[in-house]
Amino acid sequence: MRGASGHPARRASVRGRLALPCADKQLIAELTNLDKTLTNYGLGQFKRMAEEFAGQHV
């Protein structure tokens, strides 16, 4: 199988993904959880800053 450039298609990444479906799912779950944690932290920080700002400008 050859790619558009005529070089043999790279298959290592496909093999890697197929060999580690459980690890991929675990990694995706951890990254999703981390993203939610960071988002919640960011929203908490923003809310605190907004409350401080509102308190200073009443």
C-alpha positions in Angstrom: 0.0 0.0 0.0 1.4 3.4 -1.0 0.6 6.9 0.0 -0.1 9.8 -2.4 3.7 10.6 -2.5 4.6 7.0 -3.6 6.2 6.1 -0.3 5.0 3.0 1.5 2.2 4.0 3.8 3.1 4.3 7.5 1.2 1.7 9.6 3.0 1.9 12.9 0.5 4.4 14.4 -2.4 2.2 13.4 -0.8 -0.9 14.9 -0.1 1.0 18.1 -3.7 2.2 18.4 -5.1 -1.3 17.7 -2.7 -2.9 20.2 -3.6 -0.6 23.1 -7.4 0.1 23.0 -7.7 -0.2 26.8 -4.8 2.2 27.4 -6.3 4.7 24.9 -9.7 4.6 26.6 -8.0 5.0 30.0 -5.9 7.9 28.7 -8.9 9.6 27.1 -10.9 9.2 30.3 -8.0 10.8 32.4 -7.6 13.6 29.9 -11.3 14.3 29.9 -11.4 14.3 33.7 -8.4 16.6 33.8 -10.0 18.9 31.3 -13.2 19.1 33.5 -11.1 19.7 36.6 -9.2 22.5 34.9 -12.4 24.0 33.5 -14.1 24.0 36.9 -10.9 25.4 38.5 -10.8 28.1 35.8 -14.5 29.0 36.3 -14.0 29.1 40.1 -11.1 31.5 39.7 -13.0 33.7 37.3 -16.0 33.8 39.6 -13.8 34.8 42.5 -12.2 37.5 40.5 -15.6 38.8 39.3 -16.9 38.9 42.9 -13.7 40.7 44.0 -14.1 43.2 41.1 -17.8 43.7 41.9 -17.0 44.3 45.6 -14.5 47.0 44.7 -16.8 48.8 42.3 -20.1 49.0 44.2 
